């Protein structure tokens, strides 16, 4: 195994995961995409990931493989390995992969056979780009405060409101969208819908520019007419469905952070060994050795929590048990993203002036990692989740 796949020898993984990790680690370094246009680059990454079969891990196989997935069910360890490896080489490739999974995850969990057949094979092949529309301007961590409404209409629903910070906004082919169907019921009054791009009343043209370019947009719904068969899952069961979806993919966010941290450590070691100063290399200084040691420990600590969370969920699925790993996934997400921020910052500092030069790897990593401490539940939210779980135990 190479240094970038050595962790696959840990007992958290099975042979199928080790083979997957080795294959992806052999493929991804050869992929060169111009990422100066993040929207076009994201489309290209989805196409390549789909053409090579990597997106098949975002969906289950279904009976007789009809849904297009590589495995019988969503496998958390496979998702972690894929995201960690992709993020090591290209955080935008990781983004493209992750959104295919997150954007279709609720359909995997609660879709009717017809909904699953219409969307999941297209996600697996890369023919359709997926999006997950939960956040609003005043309803991020507090999903119950959302104001987007779906009101009953003849044969379906009429949607009004807006969503923001929506990944793949403007390039997605469909949006799994959450709206209030019982405004007085808080989180118990939210229902999920599948809304195709191009549906009259949906405007996804307001793009959002962020410090590390990714396709983001605000969605606006104005008398957006939906047929009854667009409802996904139970009426007023949308919040539970959103949390179940995030439970699956939260550990994979930790995997992405882990990939970025590993890359920063590799870059720091490479620079330390080659940078000459005062008649020796930077690596010869004890202060450098101490920093490298701290970085390595932070990476490994995050890795163990990440792999544990993914293993626990997969083991529960294998035994046919509905195991909630909310606290464990929160620990993984919080620790991996926070540790990655520290590791990348130390790597940048070690590079000196080169560290802040636009276009260097540590400079781009510094921008890429910051959003991971916020999306899919900010660090402070993860702390609350963990604290409540400990107090209830």
C-alpha positions, 0 to 999 in steps of 0.5 A, spaced: 500 500 500 502 507 498 502 512 504 495 515 501 492 508 502 495 505 508 489 506 513 485 501 509 489 496 512 485 498 519 480 493 521 474 498 520 475 496 513 473 489 509 476 487 502 471 490 498 473 497 501 480 496 500 480 494 493 475 500 492 480 505 495 486 502 491 482 503 485 480 510 486 487 512 488 490 509 482 485 513 477 484 520 480 491 522 480 491 522 472 484 526 472 486 533 470 480 538 469 480 546 469 477 548 475 477 556 474 470 555 472 467 551 478 460 550 474 463 547 468 468 543 472 463 540 476 459 538 470 465 535 468 467 531 474 460 528 475 461 526 468 467 523 469 465 520 476 459 517 472 463 514 466 468 511 471 462 508 475 464 511 482 457 515 482 454 508 483 456 508 490 452 514 491 445 509 490 444 502 492 443 497 487 436 495 488 433 488 486 437 485 479 441 492 479 435 496 477 437 502 481 444 502 478 448 502 485 455 498 486 453 495 492 446 492 495 445 499 500 449 505 501 455 503 505 458 509 509 465 506 509 465 506 501 463 513 502 468 515 506 473 512 502 471 515 496 470 522 499 477 522 503 481 520 496 477 525 492 478 531 497 486 529 497 486 530 490 481 535 488 476 538 493 471 540 487 471 533 485 469 531 492 464 536 492 461 533 485 461 526 488 458 528 495 452 532 492 450 526 488 449 522 494 446 527 499 442 530 493 439 523 492 439 520 499 432 522 501 430 518 495 434 512 496 431 512 504 424 514 502 422 514 495 417 510 492 419 505 487 417 509 481 421 515 484 427 511 485 427 508 478 426 515 475 432 518 479 437 513 482 440 510 475 441 517 472 444 519 479 449 513 478 451 514 471 452 522 472 446 523 467 442 527 472 445 532 477 442 532 484 441 537 489 439 538 497 435 544 498 434 545 506 437 551 508 434 558 508 436 565 509 433 565 517 433 557 517 440 554 517 441 550 523 434 551 525 430 547 520 424 548 524 424 556 522 423 555 515 418 559 511 418 556 505 410 553 504 407 548 500 400 549 500 395 543 497 392 545 490 388 541 485 392 534 484 398 537 488 401 542 491 403 550 490 410 552 493 412 559 495 418 561 498 426 561 497 432 556 499 439 559 499 446 556 500 444 550 495 450 546 492 449 545 485 444 550 485 443 552 477 446 546 475 442 541 478 437 537 474 432 536 480 432 539 487 430 534 493 426 540 497 423 541 504 417 545 505 412 547 511 406 543 510 403 545 517 406 552 518 404 551 526 408 545 527 415 547 527 419 541 525 413 536 525 410 540 519 415 539 514 414 535 508 419 533 502 418 534 495 422 532 488 422 538 484 425 538 477 429 543 474 425 547 469 419 547 473 415 553 472 415 558 478 422 555 480 428 560 479 435 558 480 439 563 477 441 567 483 448 564 484 452 565 490 460 567 490 464 564 496 471 564 498 473 557 495 468 557 488 463 551 488 456 552 485 452 555 490 445 558 488 439 561 492 432 558 489 426 562 489 419 559 488 413 563 486 407 559 485 411 553 483 406 548 481 407 541 483 404 534 482 402 530 487 407 524 485 413 529 487 411 528 494 417 524 497 416 520 503 410 521 509 406 528 509 410 532 515 415 527 515 420 531 512 425 533 518 426 526 520 428 524 513 432 530 512 436 528 519 436 521 516 439 523 510 444 527 514 446 522 519 448 517 513 453 523 509 455 527 516 461 521 517 463 522 509 464 530 510 469 528 516 472 523 510 473 529 506 476 533 511 481 528 512 483 527 505 484 535 505 488 534 512 492 528 509 494 532 503 496 538 507 501 534 511 504 531 505 505 538 502 508 540 509 513 534 509 515 535 502 516 542 503 520 541 510 525 536 506 526 540 501 527 547 504 534 549 505 535 554 511 541 556 515 545 550 512 540 545 513 533 543 511 527 545 515 525 538 517 532 538 521 529 543 526 526 540 532 520 545 532 519 543 525 519 536 527 514 537 533 509 541 528 509 535 523 508 530 529 502 534 532 499 534 525 500 527 524 497 525 531 491 530 529 490 526 522 490 520 525 485 522 531 480 524 526 481 518 522 479 513 527 473 517 529 471 517 522 472 510 521 468 508 527 462 512 525 462 509 518 463 502 521 458 502 526 452 504 521 454 499 516 455 494 522 448 496 524 445 495 517 449 488 516 445 486 522 438 489 519 438 493 525 436 501 525 442 503 528 442 511 530 449 513 530 448 521 530 453 522 536 458 518 533 457 521 526 457 528 530 464 527 533 467 525 527 465 531 523 466 536 528 473 533 530 475 531 523 473 538 520 476 542 526 483 538 526 483 539 518 483 546 519 489 546 524 493 541 520 492 546 514 494 552 518 500 549 520 502 547 513 501 554 510 505 557 516 510 552 515 510 554 507 512 561 509 510 566 504 509 561 499 503 559 503 499 565 501 501 565 494 494 564 490 495 557 486 499 553 491 496 547 494 496 549 501 493 556 499 487 553 496 486 548 501 486 553 506 480 556 503 477 549 501 477 547 508 473 553 511 466 551 509 466 544 512 466 547 519 459 550 517 455 546 512 451 539 514 451 542 521 456 547 524 461 545 529 457 548 535 451 544 532 455 538 533 457 540 540 450 540 542 448 533 539 454 530 542 453 533 549 445 532 549 447 524 547 452 524 553 447 527 558 441 522 556 446 516 556 
